[in-house]
Amino acid sequence: YMAWGDGSHEVRLTTDPRRDAQPKVSPDGRSLIFTSFWDEYPAVAIYRMDLATFQVTNLSAVNSTAGAFDADPRFSADGNRIVFNQVVGDGGPSTPNQVALMNPDGTGRRLLTHDSYYATDPVLSPDGSQVAISSYRGDGTPVRDASDPLGVKLTDWDLVVHTVATGGERVLNQPQDCITFSPTAPCAPLQAPAYNPLWTPDGHELGYIGILSSTTVCVCVTDLGGNAYPLIADPNLAVNWFDWTQASPVPPRAIVPTGIPAPASHLLFIASRTSGGAPALYSSGPDRWLSDAIATSGLTPITARWSPDRRLIVFSAKVAFDRSAFNPGPPPPPGVERQVHYTLDFLDKLKHPDPPRTDAALEQVFVMDADGSHLRQLTTPWTEDYMDALPTGDAHGNTEPDISPDG
């Protein structure tokens, strides 16, 4: 969703049946990046939405068409780069992930870190020279409970500053097991495990979420010299996220959407879900982000086309038939004989018959309304041109249908 700063004018930006998370608006106000678990692209990837058209581009797929484990994306202050986390290799989310950079269109991907730690929530400094990282450096994985992969451990999270140009890094805190500390004797800010680091708008300090005691979570702030203090530390607040904001004019080319526009163009396609099952017919916008299944009355479509006005769909599918029930048609005009077409190949098979093969002849053409209603079969295995008629017992398949411009 998007809303104005006071919470008014709420607009829903995604309507798909997936988990969309971690949205960030570009500095120019014209696009949005987010992560999603799209069933067509395992497992979690970074996507970019154009706020003018609401068309979605898979940025992770630019580098890998087979799937990705990418998360925690953020734009640089100038909008020219995206920093994010990338799991390297095929080990899945239990493999230590690294910090990476890419261009806003998904090209130019490169790793910044090359270590054995779990990096999360990277954020570039305002001048782009440094990246702040929350890095798990304890035993095992950062997951607290295998049944809840989003629940992380409450200790051993370092606040790391990584220099982009040189690869050097500094660890700013010395995390303790502060969840065991009494509220009357809490941890100091730099003893707290650090989550969700964010640079102050001037780039001189870092804010982060830290655990100070069994009842207190802080939004703490530190400079790079180790001078830290709690900005918010109220035992009555369960803080798990925060952001810095700085009042500024709306970017001149920013887009403030009022609703999701209907796409001007549509795509008709046949696909199989990764979870299995027969191929099905779908309609979508040109990016396939939102897809609607179109019923085909139990038939499995093979090829399909819209009519030019998109009121009809013609498609081919396989249907069983009785080869002995030879019934050619349509019939020739009155007084005209069928002209049977025998080929040398056909005549040769009279001498050396092959076993009957019916697979090709199973495929026939159907037409229906664009919503899947009023289905009817247009061709049979014996559909013919009477001047090029089928020999008795022959059967033809019909495929790749298309409707003429006049319908």
SULZIKA-V237723 format. One record per residue. RES is the residue in one letter. D_LAST is the distance of its C-alpha to the last C-alpha in whole Angstrom. Layout:
res=RES d_last=D_LAST
res=RES d_last=D_LAST
This chain:
res=Y d_last=42
res=M d_last=43
res=A d_last=45
res=W d_last=48
res=G d_last=51
res=D d_last=53
res=G d_last=50
res=S d_last=48
res=H d_last=44
res=E d_last=43
res=V d_last=40
res=R d_last=38
res=L d_last=37
res=T d_last=35
res=T d_last=34
res=D d_last=33
res=P d_last=35
res=R d_last=37
res=R d_last=41
res=D d_last=41
res=A d_last=44
res=Q d_last=46
res=P d_last=44
res=K d_last=46
res=V d_last=44
res=S d_last=45
res=P d_last=48
res=D d_last=45
res=G d_last=43
res=R d_last=40
res=S d_last=39
res=L d_last=40
res=I d_last=41
res=F d_last=42
res=T d_last=42
res=S d_last=40
res=F d_last=40
res=W d_last=36
res=D d_last=36
res=E d_last=33
res=Y d_last=36
res=P d_last=40
res=A d_last=42
res=V d_last=43
res=A d_last=41
res=I d_last=41
res=Y d_last=38
res=R d_last=38
res=M d_last=36
res=D d_last=35
res=L d_last=36
res=A d_last=33
res=T d_last=30
res=F d_last=31
res=Q d_last=30
res=V d_last=32
res=T d_last=34
res=N d_last=36
res=L d_last=39
res=S d_last=41
res=A d_last=38
res=V d_last=39
res=N d_last=42
res=S d_last=41
res=T d_last=38
res=A d_last=39
res=G d_last=40
res=A d_last=43
res=F d_last=46
res=D d_last=46
res=A d_last=47
res=D d_last=49
res=P d_last=48
res=R d_last=49
res=F d_last=48
res=S d_last=51
res=A d_last=53
res=D d_last=51
res=G d_last=48
res=N d_last=48
res=R d_last=48
res=I d_last=48
res=V d_last=51
res=F d_last=50
res=N d_last=51
res=Q d_last=50
res=V d_last=51
res=V d_last=52
res=G d_last=51
res=D d_last=50
res=G d_last=52
res=G d_last=50
res=P d_last=52
res=S d_last=55
res=T d_last=55
res=P d_last=57
res=N d_last=55
res=Q d_last=55
res=V d_last=54
res=A d_last=52
res=L d_last=50
res=M d_last=47
res=N d_last=45
res=P d_last=43
res=D d_last=40
res=G d_last=41
res=T d_last=43
res=G d_last=46
res=R d_last=47
res=R d_last=51
res=L d_last=54
res=L d_last=57
res=T d_last=59
res=H d_last=60
res=D d_last=62
res=S d_last=62
res=Y d_last=62
res=Y d_last=59
res=A d_last=58
res=T d_last=56
res=D d_last=55
res=P d_last=55
res=V d_last=55
res=L d_last=56
res=S d_last=59
res=P d_last=58
res=D d_last=59
res=G d_last=57
res=S d_last=60
res=Q d_last=61
res=V d_last=59
res=A d_last=60
res=I d_last=60
res=S d_last=61
res=S d_last=62
res=Y d_last=63
res=R d_last=66
res=G d_last=67
res=D d_last=67
res=G d_last=64
res=T d_last=61
res=P d_last=60
res=V d_last=59
res=R d_last=61
res=D d_last=60
res=A d_last=57
res=S d_last=55
res=D d_last=55
res=P d_last=54
res=L d_last=53
res=G d_last=57
res=V d_last=59
res=K d_last=63
res=L d_last=65
res=T d_last=67
res=D d_last=67
res=W d_last=65
res=D d_last=66
res=L d_last=65
res=V d_last=65
res=V d_last=64
res=H d_last=63
res=T d_last=63
res=V d_last=60
res=A d_last=62
res=T d_last=64
res=G d_last=63
res=G d_last=67
res=E d_last=67
res=R d_last=69
res=V d_last=69
res=L d_last=70
res=N d_last=71
res=Q d_last=73
res=P d_last=71
res=Q d_last=73
res=D d_last=72
res=C d_last=73
res=I d_last=71
res=T d_last=74
res=F d_last=76
res=S d_last=78
res=P d_last=77
res=T d_last=80
res=A d_last=80
res=P d_last=77
res=C d_last=76
res=A d_last=76
res=P d_last=72
res=L d_last=72
res=Q d_last=73
res=A d_last=70
res=P d_last=67
res=A d_last=65
res=Y d_last=61
res=N d_last=58
res=P d_last=60
res=L d_last=59
res=W d_last=61
res=T d_last=62
res=P d_last=60
res=D d_last=63
res=G d_last=63
res=H d_last=67
res=E d_last=67
res=L d_last=64
res=G d_last=64
res=Y d_last=63
res=I d_last=63
res=G d_last=66
res=I d_last=68
res=L d_last=72
res=S d_last=73
res=S d_last=72
res=T d_last=71
res=T d_last=70
res=V d_last=67
res=C d_last=67
res=V d_last=65
res=C d_last=68
res=V d_last=68
res=T d_last=70
res=D d_last=70
res=L d_last=70
res=G d_last=74
res=G d_last=74
res=N d_last=75
res=A d_last=73
res=Y d_last=73
res=P d_last=71
res=L d_last=69
res=I d_last=68
res=A d_last=70
res=D d_last=70
res=P d_last=70
res=N d_last=68
res=L d_last=65
res=A d_last=63
res=V d_last=61
res=N d_last=59
res=W d_last=57
res=F d_last=57
res=D d_last=56
res=W d_last=58
res=T d_last=57
res=Q d_last=58
res=A d_last=57
res=S d_last=55
res=P d_last=53
res=V d_last=49
res=P d_last=48
res=P d_last=46
res=R d_last=43
res=A d_last=43
res=I d_last=40
res=V d_last=40
res=P d_last=37
res=T d_last=37
res=G d_last=34
res=I d_last=31
res=P d_last=29
res=A d_last=25
res=P d_last=23
res=A d_last=21
res=S d_last=19
res=H d_last=18
res=L d_last=19
res=L d_last=17
res=F d_last=20
res=I d_last=22
res=A d_last=26
res=S d_last=29
res=R d_last=32
res=T d_last=35
res=S d_last=37
res=G d_last=35
res=G d_last=33
res=A d_last=29
res=P d_last=27
res=A d_last=24
res=L d_last=21
res=Y d_last=21
res=S d_last=20
res=S d_last=22
res=G d_last=23
res=P d_last=23
res=D d_last=27
res=R d_last=26
res=W d_last=29
res=L d_last=28
res=S d_last=25
res=D d_last=24
res=A d_last=24
res=I d_last=20
res=A d_last=22
res=T d_last=20
res=S d_last=23
res=G d_last=25
res=L d_last=23
res=T d_last=24
res=P d_last=21
res=I d_last=21
res=T d_last=18
res=A d_last=15
res=R d_last=12
res=W d_last=10
res=S d_last=6
res=P d_last=7
res=D d_last=8
res=R d_last=10
res=R d_last=10
res=L d_last=9
res=I d_last=11
res=V d_last=11
res=F d_last=14
res=S d_last=17
res=A d_last=21
res=K d_last=24
res=V d_last=25
res=A d_last=28
res=F d_last=28
res=D d_last=31
res=R d_last=32
res=S d_last=34
res=A d_last=31
res=F d_last=30
res=N d_last=27
res=P d_last=25
res=G d_last=22
res=P d_last=20
res=P d_last=23
res=P d_last=24
res=P d_last=24
res=P d_last=27
res=G d_last=30
res=V d_last=28
res=E d_last=30
res=R d_last=28
res=Q d_last=29
res=V d_last=30
res=H d_last=30
res=Y d_last=33
res=T d_last=34
res=L d_last=37
res=D d_last=36
res=F d_last=35
res=L d_last=39
res=D d_last=41
res=K d_last=40
res=L d_last=41
res=K d_last=44
res=H d_last=44
res=P d_last=41
res=D d_last=40
res=P d_last=40
res=P d_last=36
res=R d_last=34
res=T d_last=31
res=D d_last=30
res=A d_last=27
res=A d_last=26
res=L d_last=25
res=E d_last=22
res=Q d_last=19
res=V d_last=15
res=F d_last=14
res=V d_last=12
res=M d_last=13
res=D d_last=13
res=A d_last=14
res=D d_last=17
res=G d_last=17
res=S d_last=18
res=H d_last=16
res=L d_last=16
res=R d_last=16
res=Q d_last=16
res=L d_last=14
res=T d_last=17
res=T d_last=21
res=P d_last=23
res=W d_last=24
res=T d_last=20
res=E d_last=21
res=D d_last=20
res=Y d_last=23
res=M d_last=25
res=D d_last=25
res=A d_last=26
res=L d_last=27
res=P d_last=31
res=T d_last=32
res=G d_last=33
res=D d_last=30
res=A d_last=27
res=H d_last=24
res=G d_last=22
res=N d_last=19
res=T d_last=18
res=E d_last=16
res=P d_last=12
res=D d_last=10
res=I d_last=6
res=S d_last=5
res=P d_last=5
res=D d_last=4
res=G d_last=0
